[in-house]
Amino acid sequence: MNEIRFIYLLKPILPFIPKISSPNRKIKKQEKLIWTAMVLFIFLICSQIPLYGIYQSEGSDPLHWMRVILVSNKGTLMELGISPIITSSFVLQVFVGLHLISVDTDVQEDRHLLEACQKFFGLLITLGTSISYVYSGMYGSVELIGFKNCILLIIQLSFAGLMVMLLDELLSKGYGIGSGISLFMATNISENILWKSLSPITLITEKGVEYEGAITAAVHFLTTKSNKVEAIKRAFFRKRVANLSNLISTFIVFLLVLYLQEFRMEIKINNRKSPGLYYTQKIKLFYCSNTPIILQSALISNLYFISQVLYRRYQNSFLVKILGVWDYRNGDYIPVGGLSYYISPPKDIFDFIKDPFKSSLYSLFIILSSGFFAKTWIEISGKSARDLARELRNHNFFLEGIRENEESIYSKLNRYIPIAALLGGSCIGALQIFADLTGAIGSGTGILLLVNIVFDFFRHNDKLDERRVSSLHED
């Protein structure tokens, strides 16, 4: 019986989907660096260009919680950030993992069609999101903006979303280094950390006018205050603005993540074509890399967004209050009750101790959800013990000391992979809690993403011709 394959339905529209052709020659390292720098420059410029036609961009930001993950900048061409790419990629990965869409990754045509399908859905998501942003009143009411400006805003957001997809594809096709998503994430988080450390901008605090940057403020305190002890105390413990304690916490979290990155189980494998030559299959503690934290953060951010929108319209609804109760403070909405409140991170360790019930629920949710997402993701993304066993067997690899069949390979791998995924996801959740409690700059989510991205970048650029063999299933 012939199977109707969904991805083949895209063939007629394939010529109309913009794409970047693969390079027809080997790109030198110097050229890759130039292409990468150009892509990053374009992205940073677009992050500062304001959208034309906005009536208002100040005030509450309902997507504040999503900015780190989405690499977006409010009111600019990069309003959507990488959201369409992540969403379309995640949805298609789930469909493929659940076998709702049939794809044979060993067939080149299927791979190309899957990429086109991802881009097509990304474009649809970009257009749909652009329309919802404009007509939801994010930039002002439709009546104030005017119909023509609404259309212009939708065109700008859609064009910027397409440009981000093409920039990501440009690097992924081999013209640059790594992927655009990782590059944009790492740059955005690094910029945030550096700015809060060295910013020369002055702010009005309860103690008067101070520099925003933690290091800049510390130098200013030590050079202007006669009481050096008080100056050091202020530099380490000032509130609502980055301080040296936050900076030290950030450095500690970096070291912890780097340390845990090295935890792995190595299983010897060999190939029928190369008898006597051994390779290693690495099963890392962070087997799912950034996936658990991205999925968990996206879940929480979307919950916050939906809860805010519902609460602003239906404040007296009992069900809406269960989802979240919000209060407008200092130009933003803050959760003060309901589910949104109990899964929101504490401001600092004192806030954590002050409400032990909320803190316990928050910690339990973060750790369990991170572990759950990691465990579930390996099953639907093609990274399970069964998938890896099949891949090794198809490439004529077998594990030392066991029978050369898929079931035997699967039996041994299944002892380690689910545990590594669950434990690694839980460790990521625990690190996130620690970073949030100590006030690490960039948030626990941002730091973990940055370290994992940078670590993966250097790992993938190491010299290793046998990398594909020794770690067939690494990220």
MARSELO-788430 format. One record per residue: residue in one letter; x negated, z negated, y negated of N, C-alpha, C in turn. Coordinates in steps of 0.2 Angstrom, whole numbers, plus 5000, padded with zeros to 4 digits. Atoms other than C-alpha are relative to their C-alpha. Last residue first. Layout:
MARSELO-788430
AXZYXZYXZY
...
//
This chain:
MARSELO-788430
D499749985006487849034912499550054997
E500150045006487049014929500450044994
H499450025002487749104945500049964994
L499549945001486349214951500649974996
S499450035003485049084947500550054999
S500150074999483449124958500649964997
V500050024993483949304960500149925001
R499449974998484449354942500149975008
R499450055002483049244936500650025003
E499650024994481749344947500649954998
D499749944997481149434933500449985005
L499850014994480849274923500350065003
K500249954995480049264907500249985007
D500650014997481149154896499750065005
N500549955003482449234885499349985003
H499849934998483949164895499450054997
R500049994993483248984895500150085002
F500750004998482848994876499950015008
F500349955003484649044872499250005002
D499849944996485448924885499650064997
F500350004993484548784877500150065004
V500749995001485048834859499650005007
I500149935002486848854864499350025000
N499949954994486848694874499950074998
V500650014995486048594860500150055006
L500749975002487248674847499549995005
L500049935000488848644857499350034998
L500049984993488448464860500050085001
I500750014998488048434842499950035007
G500549955003489648514836499349995003
T499949944998490748414848499550054998
G500249994993489948254844500150075003
S499550034995490248274826499750015007
G499849944996489048374814500549995005
I499849955005488148224808500250065004
A500549955000488148084821500350064996
G500049965006489347944816499550065000
T500650015004488847824829500050044994
L500050075002490547814837499449994995
D499550015005490748004836500049934998
A500149975006489148034845500549994994
F500650045003489447904858499850034994
I499850075002491147974862499549974996
Q499549995006490548154863500249934997
L500549995005489148094875500450014993
A500350065002490448014886499550014994
G499550045004491448174886499749944998
I499949965006489948284891500549964996
C500650025004489548154905500050034993
S499950075002491348174911499449984996
G499550005005491048364912500249934997
G500349985006489448344921500550014994
L500550055003490148224934499750034993
L499650065002491648344937499649954997
A499549985005490648504938500349944997
A500449995006489148424947500550024994
I500350065002490348354960499650014993
P499550045003491248514962499849944997
I499749975006489648604964500649974997
Y500350025007488748484976500350034994
R500250085001489548464993499749994993
N499450045002490448634991499849935000
L499950005008488748724991500649964998
K500550045003488448665009500150004993
S500050074998490148715016499549964997
Y499550035004490148885006500049925002
I500350015007488448935014500549964996
S500550055000489148895031499749994993
E499750074999490748985028499549955000
E499850025006489849145021500349935000
N499449975001488749175036500349964994
E499949955005486949155039500750035000
R499849934998486948995048500150054995
I499350004998486048845040500150075002
G499850054995484148795038500850005002
E500550024995483748885022500349955005
L500350075001485248955013499549985006
F499750054996485649145014499649934999
F500350065000485449295003500349955004
N500450024994485949465007499649944999
H500749985002486649504990499549995005
N500049935001488449504997499350034998
R500049964994488049335005500050074999
L500750014996487449254989500050055006
E500449965004489049324979499350005004
R499949934999490149254993499550054996
A500249994993489349084993500150085001
L500749994999489449084974499850025007
D500249945003491349124974499250015000
R499849944996491748994987499750074997
A500449994995490748864978500150065005
S499950054995491648894962499550015006
K500650044999491048994948500049955005
G500549974996492249134947499449965001
S500549965003493149074932499550045004
I499749945003494749004939499550054997
E499549974995494048874951500350074997
I500449964995492548834940500450035005
W500349935002493648804926499650035005
T499549944999494748674935499750064998
K499949994993493248554938500550065001
A500649974997492548574920500250015008
F500149935002494348554912499450035004
F499549964997494648394923499950084998
G500149994993493048314919500550055003
S500649965000493248344900499850015007
S499849935002495048284901499450055001
L499649974995494548124910500150074999
I500449994994493148084898500450035006
I500649955001494048124882499650015007
F499749935000495748044888499450054999
L499749984994494947884894500250075000
S500649994996493947864878500250025007
Y500449945002495447894867499450015005
L499649944999496547774877499650064998
S500049994992495247634877500450075002
S500749984998494947654858500050025007
K500149935001496847654855499350035002
F499549964996497047494864499950074999
P500349994993495347414857500550045004
D499449994996495947434839499850025007
K499450035003494647354828500650015004
I499950074998493147384840500749974997
F499950004992493247574838500249935002
D499349974999493547564819500150005007
F499650065002491947454818500750025001
I500050054995491047584829500449944998
D500750034998491447724817500149955005
K500549995006492847834811499349985001
P500150065005493747824828499550034994
P500650044999494147994837500049954994
S500549985005495948054838499449965000
I500649964997496748044855499650024994
Y500450044995497847894850499550045003
Y500450065003498347964833499649975006
S500549985004498948134840499549954997
L500649974996499948054853499450024996
G499849954995501047954840499450025004
G499650034994500447864825500150065005
V499950075000499347874810500449975005
P499550024995498648054811500049924999
I500350044995497848104794500549975005
Y499650044996498348244783499649965005
D499949974993497148304770500549955004
G500049925000496848294751500150025007
N500649975002496248114751500050075001
R500550045004497648044761499450054998
Y500449965004499348124767499549964996
D499950025007500048034782499550044996
W500649985004500448104799500149974993
V499750025006501548044814499450014995
G500550025005501148134830500449984993
L500549955000501948204846499549984995
I500450024994503048044848499450055000
K500450065001503548074830499649985006
V500549985004504148244834499549954998
L500549974996505148184848499450024996
F500350054996506048054837499450045004
S499949984993506448184823499649955005
N499550054997506448104806500150015007
Q500350075000504948194800500449955003
Y499550044997505548374804499849925001
R499349975000504748494793500549965003
R499949985007503048414789500750034999
Y499950065004503048334806500250014993
L499450024998503248504815500249934996
V499549955002501848584806500749975001
Q499950005007500748434808500550044997
S499750075002501048414827500150004992
I499349994998500748604830500449934997
F499749955004499048594821500850005001
Y500050035007498548424829500450054996
L499550055000499048494846500049974993
N499449975000498048654843500649955000
S499949975007496548554838500750035000
I499950055005496648444853500250034993
L499450034999496748584865500249954995
A499549955001495348684857500749975001
S500050005008494248534857500650054998
Q499850065002494548514876500250004992
L499350004998494348694880500349944997
I499649955003492748704870500750005001
I499950035006492048534877500450054995
P499550065000492448584895500149984992
T499349994998491648764893500449944999
N499650025006489948724884500850005002
S500349995007488948724900500549984995
C499549955004490048734916499750014993
Y499949944996488648664928500450054996
F499649975005488048534915500250075003
L499550055001487348434930500550034995
K500150055005486448594935500649954999
I499350025001486548684952499949944995
K500050075004484948784953500849994999
Q499350005004484848914967500149934997
T499650065001482948924971500750024997
Y499750015007481949064978500449945000
Y499550045001480849084994500250004992
L500050015007479849225000500649964998
G500650055002479449215019500049994993
P500250064995480549365023499449964998
S500650035001480949475008499949945004
K500449945002482349605012499349974999
R500149974994483349465022499450064998
N499749944999483249355007499850045006
N500549944999482849175004500450065002
I499649944997483749024997499450055001
K500549954998483048844993500550065003
I499949984993484348734985499650065001
E500349934999483848654968500150015008
M500250004993484948504962499850085001
R499849944996484948484943499849995007
F499750034994484648354929500350065004
E500549994995483548444916500349975007
Q500049934998485048464904499550025006
L499549984995485248284904500050075002
Y500250044994483648254894500550025006
L500549964998484148394881499749965007
V499749944997485848314879499450045003
L499650024994485048134877500350075003
L500550024995483748204864500449985007
F500449944999485048294853499549985006
V499649964996486148134854499750075002
I499950044993484748024848500450055005
F500649984996484348154834500049975007
T500049934998486148144828499450025004
S499649994994486147954829500050085002
I500350024994484647954818500450015006
L500649954998485448064805499749985006
N499749944997487047954805499550055002
S499850024994486047804802500350065004
L500649994995485147894788500249975007
N500550055001486847914779499450015005
A500550004995488148054777499549954998
V500549955002489548004765499549995006
R499749945001491147904769499650064998
K499449984997490147744769500350074997
R499549985005488347694764500650035004
F499350024998487447614779500650024995
F499950014993485647674780500849995001
A500149934997485347734762500250005008
R499549955003486247584755499950075003
K499350014997485247464766500550054998
I500049984993483647554761500649985003
A500049935000484047534742500050035007
E499349985001484547354744500150085000
V499750024994482847314752500850034999
K500149964995482047414738500449995006
N500050044994482747314724500050055006
S500550055001482147414708500049965007
K499850075000483247564712499449955000
T499650025006482747734706500249935000
T500349995006481447794718500349984994
L500750035000482047724734499650014994
F499950075001483847764730499349975000
H499750025007483447944726500149934999
V500650005004482347964742500249984993
A500550064999483847894752499450014996
A499850065003485048014743499649945002
T500150005007484048164747500349944997
I500750015002483848114765499950004993
A500250074998485748084768499349994998
G500450004994486348234758499749935001
E499649994994487848204746499550005006
Y500149944997486848134732500450005006
E500550004995487647984723499950075003
V500149934998488747944708499450005004
G500249965005489447774708499850075002
K500650035003489547634721499750044994
E499850075003491347674726499449974997
T499950054994490747854728500249944996
I499850075003490748004715500249965006
L499350034999489748144723500249944997
T499950075002488148244718500849985001
I499350015003487648404727500149924999
P500250035006485748404732500749994995
S499649985006486248424750499849974994
L500449985006484748384762500450024994
S500650045000485548294777499650014993
K499850075001487348344775499349965000
W499750015006486748524772500249934999
L500650005005485548524787500349994993
I500450064999486948464799499450004994
N499650065001488248584793499549945000
E499950005008487048734792500449944998
S500650025003486548694810500050004993
I500150074998488348694816499449974997
N499550045003488748854808499949935000
T500249995007487148944814500549954996
A500650035001487448884832499850004992
M499850084999489248934832499349964998
F499650035006488849104824500149935001
L500449995007487349144836500449974995
S500550054999488349084852499650004993
I499650075000489849194847499549945000
G499850015006488649344843500449934999
S499349975002487849344859500249984993
G499450044998486049324865500650034998
I500250054995484649424856500649965001
G500250065002485049594848499849955005
Y500349985007485349774852499649944997
G500850005000485649724870499750024994
K500249934997487549764872499350005001
S499950014992487949574869499850075003
L500550054997487149584851500150005008
L500649975001488249734846499449965003
E500149954995489749664855499350034999
D500150044994489749504844499850055006
L500750035001489549614828499849965007
L500549954999490949724835499349974999
M500049984993492149574838499450055001
V500450064996491649494821500050025007
M500850005002492049664812499749955004
L500349944996493749674821499350004999
G500050024992494249494815499750065004
A500550054999493649544797500049985007
F500649965000494749704797499449955002
S500049964994496249594803499350045000
L500150044994495949464790499950045006
Q500750035000495749594776499949955006
I500549954998497249694782499349974999
I499949984993498449544783499450055002
L500350064997497849484765500050015008
L500750005001498249654758499649955004
I500349944996499949664766499250005000
C499950024993500349494759499750055004
N500550044998499649554742500049975007
K500649965000500849694742499449965002
F500049964993502349584747499350045000
G499849945000502049454733499950045006
I500649954998500949304733500350074998
L500550005005502249194724499550055001
E499749985006503749244735499550004994
V499949925000502749244751500250024993
S499349984998502349054747500050084999
G499550005005500449014745500750035003
Y500349985006498949044755500550004994
M500750035000499448944771499650024993
G500150035007501248994767499349975000
S499950075000501749024785499949964994
Y499350025001501949204781500249935002
V499849985006500049234778500849984999
Y500350045006499449134792500350014994
S499750075000500749204805499749964994
I499350005002500349384800500249934999
S500049995007498449354802500750004997
T500250065003498749274819499950014992
G499450055000499749414825499849944996
L499449985004498449544819500649955000
T500250005007496949454826500650024996
I500050075002497849414843499850004992
L499350025000498249604845500149924997
L499749975006496449644841500749984999
G500350035005495849514854500350034993
F499650065001497049584866499749964994
F499449985002496249754864500549944999
K500049985008494549684864500750024998
Q500150065004494849594881500050024992
C499450045000495649744888499949944996
A499649975005494149854883500749965000
E500350015007492949734891500550034995
L499950075002494049734907499849984993
L499350015001494049924907500249934998
H499949975006492149934906500849994998
R500350055005492049804920500150034993
D499650065001493249904931499749954994
E499449985003492350064928500549944998
Q500149995007490749994933500650014996
V499849935002491449934950499950004992
D500549964998490549774956500150074999
T500650005004491649674945499450045002
D500550004995493249724955499350004995
V500649975003494649674944499549995005
S500549984995496449634949499450034997
I500349935001497449544936499550015005
L499449975003498649394941499850074998
H499949944996497149344953500750034997
L499450024996497149164946500350075004
G500150054995495349194941500649985004
V500449974995495749364933499949945005
F499649954996497249294923499650025006
V499550044996496149134918500550055004
Q500450044995494749244912500549965005
L500249954995495949354903499649975006
V499449994997496649204893499950055006
F499750064995494949134890500650025003
S500450014995494249304883500249955005
S499949954996495749334872499650005007
T499450004997495649164865500250065005
I499950064995493849154862500650005004
I500449994994493749324854500149955005
P499749954996495249294843499650025006
S499450024997494649124837500250065005
I500149974993492849184833500649995004
G500650024996493149154814499950045007
L499850004992494949174809499449985004
E499550054999494549124790500250005008
M500150034994492949224790500549955002
L499949954995493549334776499949985007
T500549945000493649184766500250055005
G499949965005495049054762499550064999
K499349995003494448924774500050044994
N500150035007492848954783500650024996
S499649975005492848984802499949964993
V500549975004491648954816500450034994
L499849935001493148934828499550034995
I500049964994492448774836500150084998
V500649994996491848694821500050045006
R500549965004493348744810499450005004
M500349944996494648684823499450034997
W500350024994495048504816499750065004
H500650045001495248564798499749995007
L500549984994496548694804499449964999
P499850014993497948614794499650025005
D500349944996496848614778500349985007
S500050024993497748504765499850065004
G499550054997497348544747499950005007
E500250075000496448704740500649955003
S500450014994496748884745499849935000
Q500350075000498148934733499650005006
Y499750045006498849104727499749935000
I499850074999497649204738500349974994
G499250015000497749394734500249935002
Y499649985006495949434738500749995001
L499549954999495049334752500450024993
P499350025000493549244746500550065002
I499549955004491849314751500749975001
Q499950025007490749164757500450044996
S499750075000490949174776500049974993
C499350005000490749364774500349935000
I499849975006488949344768500850005000
L500150055005488549224782500350034994
F499550054999489249354795500049944995
I499349985002488349494787500549955001
F500049995007486649404787500750024998
L500050075003486849344805500150004993
V499350024998487149524811500149934997
M499549965004485649584801500749975001
A500050025007484549444808500550034995
T499750074999485049484826500049974993
W499349994999484649674822500449935000
I499849985007482949624815500850015001
L500050055005482549514830500350024993
K499550044999483049644842500149944995
E499449965002481949774834500649955001
Q500050005008480449654835500750034998
K499950075002480849624854500150004992
K500550045001480949814857500249934997
I500150035007482549894862499449955000
K500250075000482349994878499949984993
R500750014999483250164876499949925000
N500349954995484950234877499350005001
P500649975002485750074869499750055005
S500650044998487550034874499350044998
S500349964995488850114863499449965002
I500749995001489849994852499750035006
K500550034995491650004853499350024997
P500750005002493250034843499549975004
I500250075001494850054853499350014998
F499850035007495650224851499749934998
P500449965005494750314866500149974992
L500750025001495350174877499650044995
I500150025007497250204873499249984999
P499849955005497650314888499849984993
K500449945000496550204900500250054994
L500449995006497350044896499750064999
L499449985005498650054910499750014993
Y500049935000497050044922500650034995
I500549975005496849864917500050075000
F499850015007498549814925499550044996
R500550045004498149884942500150004993
I500049985007499649954952499549954997
E499950065005499149914970500050034993
N500450005006499350054983500249954995
M499650005006500050005000499650004994
//
